[in-house]
Amino acid sequence: MEIKELADKIVEILENKKGVDIELIPVAEKTVLADYFVICSGTSSTHIKALADEVEYMLKRDYEITPDHIEGRESGRWILLDYKDVVVHVFHPEERSNYNLEKLWAMKKVEG
């Protein structure tokens, strides 16, 4: 599966699970961390965990793709799923507003 296809599939999974304010941010020219960040909010810690679980489950079931690393599952306020080239951030609205990754990565200049 191509990287953009993976990112689009993750967006689709989050949409189907009623994720809020889903954004796909290309970051390949700004960092070596990933090619895309997928950012999404949930309405509660239960919803946030369900969103992250659904992404993990569907990608494993349909494509045998598993995350390289997962962080934040215990708190359920910001769960990060690291699929190497695509990093998924599922936020509680307060944390999303506080960290404001969209603004951070939109403003980050390409070094060259």
ABEGO torsion letter per residue (X at the ends): XBAAAAAAAAAAAAAAAGBBGBBBBBAAAABAABABBBBBBBABAAAAAAAAAAAAAAAAAAAGBBBABBBGAAAGABBBBBAGABBBBBBBAAAAAAAGAAAAAAABBBBX
